[in-house]
Amino acid sequence: MDFGLGDKSVLVLASSSGLGKGVAGEFLKEDACVTITGRSEERLEGAALDLERMTGRRPRYMPCDITNPAELKALVAFAAERTGSVDVLVNNAGGPPAGTFESLGDEAWTGAFELTLLSYVRAIREVLPMMKEKKWGRIVNSTSSSVREVLENLILSNTFRLGVIGMTKTLAGEFAPYGILVNAIGPGRFDTERIRQLDRALAERKGLPLEEVSAASLGRIPLGRYGDTSEYGKLAVFLGSEANTYITGQTVISDGGMVRAVP
């Protein structure tokens, strides 16, 4: 299948590791001009080398704290330099801290809002004029499977990820006249440091061996394994490409069958 990405500029947020890096790799395989970002220039350089080894193509990169409006604005301008626009935006962010309602204060709530919702709002605001001018664009918002089935001890993620879904559905209607498609992906348990961190936190909180917690997690996934980040990336590529012509405002759960809730 020709995804029509050879002349497209793709910006993937939070992409020096994990799901974001997996997404960037799959877009690079389709010959897109990819820009990756993260807070650490050292980690970005390492990610760029890894991606070049895997795909034969090197992404551009620029350090950015996506909760900083000025840095995010500069990042979008950088991503648009080579082709004159950002054609595909993949919004992604690290997960907010784990915790229950009573364990988290205003600072944690404000930080989670800035990271997992407002950064997406600001990034979309920056790329929108370019997409409207070209009358073509794709926005893919990475969220969590918690938008279908809330996760224990993750109230911040449960709350703000749902905000992303509401925004996605709304923007799909607002942007449709300009040929801009807006969708979301809700990942389940992929083999990333974030998932390993959550397993360690759960094991510590419940006083259980880490191996037991991990085994229980795998036991809830019908496919019997954690996902590979490249599998997530392939879905993002389809939704962010010319192959997707009629899907917008949707949330696709990628979780190996883990979530049993019916929308």
C-alpha positions as CSV (number, residue, x, y, z in Angstrom):
1,M,0.0,0.0,0.0
2,D,1.3,3.5,-0.9
3,F,0.7,5.7,2.1
4,G,1.7,8.8,0.1
5,L,4.1,10.1,2.8
6,G,7.2,10.7,0.7
7,D,6.7,14.4,0.5
8,K,5.1,14.9,3.9
9,S,6.6,16.5,7.0
10,V,5.8,14.6,10.2
11,L,6.2,15.9,13.7
12,V,6.1,13.3,16.5
13,L,6.1,14.6,20.1
14,A,7.8,12.8,23.0
15,S,9.6,10.6,20.6
16,S,13.1,10.0,22.0
17,S,11.9,6.6,23.3
18,G,8.8,4.4,23.8
19,L,5.7,4.7,21.7
20,G,6.8,8.0,20.1
21,K,10.0,6.5,18.9
22,G,8.2,3.6,17.5
23,V,5.8,5.9,15.6
24,A,8.7,7.9,14.2
25,G,10.4,4.8,13.0
26,E,7.4,3.6,11.0
27,F,7.0,7.0,9.4
28,L,10.6,7.0,8.4
29,K,10.1,3.7,6.7
30,E,7.6,5.4,4.5
31,D,10.1,8.0,3.4
32,A,8.5,10.9,5.4
33,C,10.5,13.8,6.6
34,V,10.3,13.1,10.4
35,T,11.1,15.4,13.3
36,I,11.5,13.9,16.7
37,T,11.6,15.7,20.1
38,G,12.2,15.2,23.8
39,R,13.7,17.1,26.7
40,S,17.2,15.6,26.4
41,E,19.4,16.4,23.4
42,E,21.7,13.4,24.4
43,R,18.7,11.0,24.3
44,L,17.5,12.5,21.0
45,E,20.9,12.0,19.4
46,G,20.9,8.4,20.5
47,A,17.3,7.9,19.2
48,A,18.2,9.5,15.9
49,L,21.1,7.1,15.5
50,D,18.9,4.1,16.4
51,L,16.2,5.1,14.0
52,E,18.8,5.6,11.2
53,R,20.2,2.1,11.8
54,M,16.7,0.6,11.8
55,T,15.3,2.4,8.8
56,G,18.2,3.8,6.8
57,R,16.8,7.3,7.2
58,R,17.8,9.8,9.8
59,P,15.1,12.0,11.5
60,R,15.6,15.6,12.3
61,Y,15.5,16.4,16.0
62,M,15.1,19.4,18.4
63,P,15.0,19.4,22.2
64,C,11.7,20.7,23.5
65,D,9.7,20.8,26.8
66,I,6.2,20.4,25.3
67,T,4.7,22.1,28.4
68,N,6.6,25.3,27.5
69,P,4.6,27.2,24.9
70,A,7.6,29.1,23.5
71,E,9.6,26.0,23.0
72,L,6.7,24.2,21.3
73,K,6.2,27.1,18.9
74,A,9.9,27.0,18.0
75,L,9.7,23.2,17.5
76,V,6.8,23.4,15.0
77,A,8.7,26.1,13.1
78,F,11.8,23.9,13.0
79,A,9.7,20.9,11.8
80,A,8.3,23.0,9.0
81,E,11.6,24.3,7.7
82,R,12.4,21.7,5.2
83,T,9.1,21.3,3.4
84,G,7.4,24.6,4.4
85,S,4.7,23.0,6.6
86,V,3.9,20.3,9.1
87,D,1.5,17.9,7.3
88,V,1.2,15.2,10.0
89,L,1.2,15.9,13.8
90,V,1.4,13.0,16.2
91,N,0.6,14.3,19.7
92,N,2.3,12.2,22.3
93,A,3.3,12.7,25.9
94,G,4.8,10.7,28.8
95,G,2.2,9.6,31.3
96,P,1.5,11.7,34.5
97,P,2.3,10.3,37.9
98,A,0.4,7.4,39.3
99,G,-1.7,8.0,42.4
100,T,-5.2,8.1,44.0
101,F,-7.4,11.1,44.4
102,E,-6.4,11.7,48.0
103,S,-2.7,11.3,47.3
104,L,-2.4,14.0,44.7
105,G,-2.5,17.8,45.2
106,D,-3.0,20.8,42.9
107,E,0.6,20.8,41.6
108,A,0.2,17.2,40.3
109,W,-3.2,18.0,38.7
110,T,-1.9,21.1,37.1
111,G,1.2,19.4,35.8
112,A,-0.8,16.5,34.3
113,F,-3.2,19.0,32.6
114,E,-0.2,20.9,31.0
115,L,1.5,17.6,29.9
116,T,-1.3,15.4,28.6
117,L,-3.9,17.9,27.4
118,L,-2.8,21.5,27.0
119,S,0.4,20.5,25.2
120,Y,-1.8,18.8,22.5
121,V,-4.0,21.9,22.3
122,R,-1.0,24.2,21.8
123,A,0.7,21.9,19.2
124,I,-2.5,21.7,17.2
125,R,-2.9,25.5,17.3
126,E,0.6,25.9,15.8
127,V,0.2,23.4,12.9
128,L,-3.4,24.3,12.0
129,P,-2.7,27.4,9.8
130,M,-0.3,25.3,7.7
131,M,-2.8,22.5,7.3
132,K,-5.7,24.8,6.5
133,E,-3.6,26.5,3.8
134,K,-2.8,23.2,2.1
135,K,-6.4,21.9,2.7
136,W,-4.8,18.7,3.9
137,G,-3.6,17.4,7.3
138,R,-3.6,14.6,9.7
139,I,-3.6,14.8,13.5
140,V,-3.1,11.7,15.6
141,N,-3.6,12.0,19.3
142,S,-2.0,9.3,21.5
143,T,-3.9,8.7,24.6
144,S,-4.4,5.4,26.6
145,S,-6.7,2.4,26.8
146,S,-8.0,4.1,30.0
147,V,-10.4,6.1,27.8
148,R,-12.4,2.9,27.5
149,E,-11.7,1.3,30.8
150,V,-10.2,3.3,33.7
151,L,-7.0,2.1,35.2
152,E,-6.4,1.6,39.0
153,N,-4.2,4.2,40.7
154,L,-4.0,6.4,37.5
155,I,-6.7,9.1,38.2
156,L,-4.7,11.8,36.4
157,S,-4.3,9.8,33.2
158,N,-8.0,8.6,33.4
159,T,-9.2,12.2,33.7
160,F,-7.1,14.1,31.1
161,R,-6.9,11.4,28.5
162,L,-10.7,11.5,28.2
163,G,-10.3,15.3,27.6
164,V,-8.2,14.5,24.6
165,I,-10.9,12.2,23.2
166,G,-13.5,14.9,23.6
167,M,-11.3,17.4,21.8
168,T,-10.5,14.8,19.1
169,K,-14.2,14.3,18.3
170,T,-14.9,18.0,18.4
171,L,-12.0,19.0,16.1
172,A,-12.9,16.3,13.6
173,G,-16.1,18.2,12.9
174,E,-14.5,21.7,13.0
175,F,-11.5,20.8,10.7
176,A,-13.3,18.5,8.2
177,P,-14.0,21.3,5.7
178,Y,-10.2,21.8,5.4
179,G,-9.4,18.2,4.6
180,I,-7.9,17.7,8.1
181,L,-8.6,14.3,9.7
182,V,-8.3,14.0,13.5
183,N,-8.1,10.7,15.3
184,A,-6.9,9.2,18.5
185,I,-5.2,5.9,19.5
186,G,-5.5,4.4,22.9
187,P,-2.5,2.1,23.6
188,G,-2.8,-0.8,26.1
189,R,0.3,-2.4,27.4
190,F,3.3,-2.0,25.1
191,D,6.9,-2.9,26.0
192,T,8.0,0.5,27.1
193,E,9.8,1.9,30.2
194,R,6.4,3.5,31.2
195,I,4.8,0.1,31.5
196,R,7.8,-1.3,33.4
197,Q,7.6,1.7,35.7
198,L,3.9,1.2,36.4
199,D,4.5,-2.5,37.1
200,R,7.2,-1.7,39.6
201,A,5.0,0.9,41.3
202,L,2.1,-1.6,41.6
203,A,4.3,-4.3,42.9
204,E,5.7,-1.9,45.6
205,R,2.3,-0.6,46.5
206,K,0.8,-4.1,46.9
207,G,3.9,-5.7,48.4
208,L,4.1,-8.3,45.6
209,P,7.0,-9.6,43.5
210,L,7.5,-7.8,40.3
211,E,7.3,-11.1,38.4
212,E,3.9,-11.8,39.8
213,V,2.5,-8.4,38.8
214,S,3.9,-8.7,35.3
215,A,2.5,-12.2,34.9
216,A,-0.9,-11.0,36.0
217,S,-0.8,-8.1,33.5
218,L,0.1,-10.5,30.6
219,G,-2.7,-12.8,31.7
220,R,-5.3,-10.1,31.0
221,I,-4.1,-9.8,27.4
222,P,-5.7,-12.4,25.0
223,L,-2.7,-12.2,22.7
224,G,-0.5,-13.1,25.7
225,R,2.2,-10.5,25.2
226,Y,2.9,-6.8,25.4
227,G,2.8,-4.9,22.2
228,D,5.8,-3.8,20.2
229,T,6.1,-0.1,19.6
230,S,6.4,-0.7,15.9
231,E,2.9,-2.2,15.9
232,Y,1.6,1.0,17.4
233,G,3.6,3.0,14.9
234,K,2.0,1.2,11.9
235,L,-1.5,2.2,13.1
236,A,-0.3,5.8,13.5
237,V,1.1,5.7,10.0
238,F,-2.2,4.6,8.5
239,L,-4.3,7.2,10.3
240,G,-1.7,9.9,9.5
241,S,-1.4,9.1,5.8
242,E,-3.1,9.6,2.4
243,A,-4.4,6.0,2.7
244,N,-6.8,7.2,5.4
245,T,-9.4,9.2,3.5
246,Y,-12.6,8.7,5.5
247,I,-11.8,8.0,9.2
248,T,-11.9,11.0,11.5
249,G,-13.1,11.7,15.0
250,Q,-12.4,8.1,16.0
251,T,-10.6,6.4,18.9
252,V,-8.8,3.2,18.0
253,I,-7.8,1.0,20.9
254,S,-4.5,-1.0,20.3
255,D,-4.2,-3.4,23.2
256,G,-4.1,-7.0,22.1
257,G,-7.7,-7.4,23.2
258,M,-7.1,-6.4,26.8
259,V,-10.0,-4.0,27.2
260,R,-13.3,-5.8,27.4
261,A,-15.6,-2.8,27.7
262,V,-18.0,-2.1,24.9
263,P,-18.1,1.6,23.8
